Amino acid sequence: MPQAPLQANVAVNQSTLKSAPLQMDAAGNLLIGNGSNNKLNQTGTFLVKGSPGRICKIIAVSGTAAALTVNDVATTGGVATANIVATFTSAQMAAGSILPLDFPCLAGIVVQAGTNVVAVSFD
């Protein structure tokens, strides 16, 4: 018995039920990130991506008593209060914590992890 594609499949045009390109924003980034790139075992302030992209998830590999901040900026030198995307408290940074973001960044992605060791997935 033939079946139609699942409604949750975003790569299917719902009106024709045929394959269609995934939805993209104006910069060509996926509207829903899949985390196809990563930075592993990072600490301190580091550049994730120096161009527009989407931060998907952050995983605390080993947490400490330090907060973590994500900034929408293309260089570590450009980090400022005005370009903060998200801030996580030290209580949220326990080892093994998964922080889902799925947020578009228009300039770039910089993470200030402090003394935490983190893994970041992004597009």
C-alpha positions as CSV (number, residue, x, y, z in Angstrom):
1,M,0.0,0.0,0.0
2,P,1.6,3.3,-1.0
3,Q,2.0,6.1,1.5
4,A,2.3,9.8,1.2
5,P,5.3,11.6,2.7
6,L,5.1,12.5,6.4
7,Q,3.7,16.0,7.1
8,A,6.7,16.8,9.3
9,N,9.1,16.4,6.4
10,V,10.2,20.0,5.6
11,A,11.8,18.9,2.4
12,V,8.5,18.1,0.8
13,N,6.2,20.6,-0.9
14,Q,2.9,20.2,0.9
15,S,0.8,21.2,-2.1
16,T,2.4,18.8,-4.6
17,L,3.9,16.2,-2.2
18,K,7.1,16.3,-4.2
19,S,10.6,17.1,-3.0
20,A,11.4,20.7,-2.5
21,P,14.4,22.7,-1.3
22,L,14.7,23.2,2.5
23,Q,13.5,26.7,3.7
24,M,16.3,29.2,3.7
25,D,16.6,32.8,5.0
26,A,17.9,35.7,3.0
27,A,21.6,34.8,3.8
28,G,21.1,31.3,2.5
29,N,21.1,29.7,6.0
30,L,18.5,27.0,7.0
31,L,15.5,28.4,8.8
32,I,15.8,25.5,11.2
33,G,19.4,24.6,12.0
34,N,20.6,21.1,11.8
35,G,24.1,21.7,13.3
36,S,26.0,20.4,10.4
37,N,29.3,22.0,11.7
38,N,30.8,21.9,15.2
39,K,33.6,23.2,17.4
40,L,34.6,20.7,20.1
41,N,36.3,21.1,23.5
42,Q,36.4,24.9,23.4
43,T,37.1,27.2,26.3
44,G,37.5,30.9,26.8
45,T,36.3,33.4,24.2
46,F,36.3,31.8,20.7
47,L,35.1,32.4,17.2
48,V,32.5,29.8,16.0
49,K,31.8,31.4,12.6
50,G,33.1,34.7,11.2
51,S,30.1,35.1,8.8
52,P,26.3,34.9,9.1
53,G,25.0,31.6,10.4
54,R,22.8,29.9,12.9
55,I,23.9,28.7,16.4
56,C,22.1,25.4,17.1
57,K,23.2,23.8,20.4
58,I,25.8,24.2,23.1
59,I,26.8,21.2,25.2
60,A,28.7,21.6,28.4
61,V,31.5,19.0,28.3
62,S,32.7,20.0,31.7
63,G,31.0,22.8,33.6
64,T,32.5,25.2,36.2
65,A,31.2,28.1,38.1
66,A,31.3,30.3,35.0
67,A,28.5,31.9,32.9
68,L,28.4,31.5,29.1
69,T,27.5,34.2,26.6
70,V,26.8,33.9,22.9
71,N,27.3,37.0,20.7
72,D,26.3,37.9,17.1
73,V,29.6,39.4,15.9
74,A,32.3,38.4,13.4
75,T,35.4,38.7,15.6
76,T,36.2,38.0,19.2
77,G,37.4,41.7,19.5
78,G,33.9,42.9,18.6
79,V,32.2,41.3,21.6
80,A,29.9,43.8,23.4
81,T,26.8,44.0,25.5
82,A,24.9,45.3,22.4
83,N,25.4,42.0,20.4
84,I,24.6,39.4,23.1
85,V,22.3,36.7,21.8
86,A,22.0,34.6,24.9
87,T,23.5,34.3,28.4
88,F,23.5,31.2,30.5
89,T,24.3,31.2,34.2
90,S,26.9,29.1,35.9
91,A,24.0,26.9,37.3
92,Q,22.9,26.1,33.7
93,M,26.4,25.0,32.8
94,A,26.6,21.8,34.7
95,A,28.5,19.1,32.8
96,G,26.3,17.3,30.3
97,S,23.8,20.2,30.0
98,I,22.4,20.7,26.5
99,L,21.5,24.3,25.6
100,P,19.3,24.4,22.5
101,L,19.4,27.8,20.7
102,D,18.5,27.5,17.0
103,F,19.1,31.2,16.6
104,P,20.2,33.1,13.5
105,C,23.3,35.4,13.8
106,L,23.6,38.0,11.1
107,A,27.3,39.0,11.6
108,G,28.9,35.9,13.0
109,I,29.0,33.7,16.1
110,V,31.3,34.2,19.1
111,V,31.0,32.2,22.3
112,Q,32.4,33.4,25.7
113,A,32.6,30.1,27.6
114,G,34.9,31.3,30.4
115,T,36.5,28.3,32.1
116,N,33.7,25.9,30.8
117,V,34.7,23.3,28.2
118,V,31.9,23.3,25.6
119,A,31.0,21.8,22.2
120,V,29.0,24.0,19.8
121,S,27.0,22.9,16.8
122,F,26.2,25.5,14.1
123,D,25.3,26.1,10.5
